[in-house]
Amino acid sequence: MNKKILVIDDEPMIVELVKNRLEHEDYSVSTASDGLIGLEILRTQKPDLIVLDILMPNMDGYNFIQEVNKDPGINHIPILVLTANAHLKELFAMEGVDNYMVKPFDKEEFLDKIRELTN
């Protein structure tokens, strides 16, 4: 069975790029344009991995991570943060997120990280 990945980002071009790359590698991909929608999908679909942007409307990535961390039904699902803010590494670590990539990212490095987190 294909691994399921939830991509949460408010930039349609990024979502489409990430979705296409993942589907090309035979992952099943769901998408959301903000953290609120992402939480709904996360709780119903229980993906194997979440690919998350930080700066989004309605619920940003930080609040999304905090909500996920509070919920024992979903807090075990790994999160890969995609961000334009490389200097936020310490903040990610404080929230328990060790996996992040800075936009723009290398395609092969991205796919390697996805494989690592879904195995």
C-alpha positions as CSV (number, residue, x, y, z in Angstrom):
1,M,0.0,0.0,0.0
2,N,1.2,3.5,-0.8
3,K,2.4,5.8,2.0
4,K,0.0,8.7,2.6
5,I,1.4,12.2,2.8
6,L,-0.5,15.4,3.8
7,V,0.9,18.6,2.3
8,I,-0.2,21.8,4.0
9,D,0.8,25.0,2.3
10,D,-1.0,28.2,1.2
11,E,1.1,28.6,-2.0
12,P,-0.6,26.8,-4.8
13,M,2.6,26.5,-6.9
14,I,4.5,24.9,-4.0
15,V,1.6,22.5,-3.3
16,E,1.4,21.5,-6.9
17,L,5.2,21.0,-7.2
18,V,5.4,18.9,-4.0
19,K,2.3,16.9,-4.9
20,N,3.6,16.1,-8.4
21,R,7.0,15.0,-7.1
22,L,5.5,12.8,-4.4
23,E,2.9,11.2,-6.7
24,H,5.7,10.5,-9.2
25,E,7.3,8.5,-6.5
26,D,4.0,6.6,-5.8
27,Y,3.0,8.4,-2.6
28,S,-0.7,9.1,-2.0
29,V,-1.0,12.8,-1.4
30,S,-3.7,15.0,0.2
31,T,-3.4,18.8,0.4
32,A,-4.7,21.6,2.5
33,S,-4.2,25.4,2.2
34,D,-4.0,26.2,5.9
35,G,-3.5,24.5,9.3
36,L,-7.3,24.4,10.2
37,I,-8.1,22.4,7.0
38,G,-5.0,20.4,7.5
39,L,-6.0,19.4,11.1
40,E,-9.4,18.2,9.8
41,I,-7.8,16.1,7.1
42,L,-5.1,14.8,9.5
43,R,-7.6,13.6,12.0
44,T,-9.7,11.7,9.4
45,Q,-7.0,10.3,7.1
46,K,-4.1,9.7,9.5
47,P,-1.3,10.1,6.9
48,D,2.2,8.6,7.3
49,L,3.8,12.0,7.1
50,I,2.9,15.7,7.2
51,V,4.7,18.2,4.9
52,L,4.0,21.6,6.5
53,D,4.6,25.3,5.7
54,I,4.8,27.8,8.6
55,L,3.4,31.1,7.3
56,M,-0.2,30.5,6.4
57,P,-3.6,32.1,7.0
58,N,-6.2,30.9,9.5
59,M,-3.8,28.6,11.4
60,D,-0.1,28.9,10.9
61,G,2.4,26.0,11.1
62,Y,3.4,26.8,14.7
63,N,-0.2,26.6,16.0
64,F,-0.8,23.5,13.9
65,I,2.3,21.8,15.4
66,Q,1.1,22.7,18.9
67,E,-2.4,21.3,18.2
68,V,-0.9,18.1,16.8
69,N,1.4,17.7,19.9
70,K,-1.6,17.9,22.2
71,D,-3.5,15.0,20.5
72,P,-2.2,11.5,21.3
73,G,-4.1,10.1,18.3
74,I,-2.0,12.0,15.8
75,N,1.1,13.3,17.7
76,H,3.2,10.3,16.5
77,I,3.0,11.3,12.9
78,P,6.3,12.9,11.7
79,I,6.3,16.4,10.4
80,L,8.6,17.8,7.7
81,V,8.6,21.6,7.8
82,L,9.2,23.5,4.6
83,T,10.1,27.1,5.3
84,A,11.8,30.2,3.9
85,N,13.1,31.0,7.4
86,A,16.3,29.1,7.9
87,H,17.1,30.9,11.2
88,L,14.1,29.3,13.0
89,K,15.8,26.0,13.6
90,E,15.9,26.5,17.4
91,L,12.1,27.3,17.5
92,F,11.4,24.1,15.5
93,A,13.5,22.1,17.9
94,M,11.6,23.5,20.9
95,E,8.3,22.3,19.3
96,G,9.8,18.9,18.7
97,V,10.3,19.3,15.0
98,D,13.8,18.1,14.0
99,N,13.0,17.8,10.3
100,Y,12.8,20.9,8.1
101,M,14.0,22.1,4.8
102,V,14.6,25.6,3.6
103,K,12.8,26.8,0.4
104,P,13.8,26.5,-2.3
105,F,15.0,22.9,-1.8
106,D,16.8,20.4,-3.8
107,K,14.5,17.8,-5.3
108,E,16.6,14.7,-4.5
109,E,17.4,16.0,-1.0
110,F,13.6,16.5,-0.5
111,L,12.8,13.0,-1.7
112,D,15.5,11.4,0.4
113,K,14.1,13.1,3.5
114,I,10.6,11.9,2.6
115,R,11.8,8.3,2.2
116,E,13.7,8.6,5.5
117,L,10.6,9.8,7.4
118,T,8.1,7.3,5.9
119,N,10.2,4.2,6.5
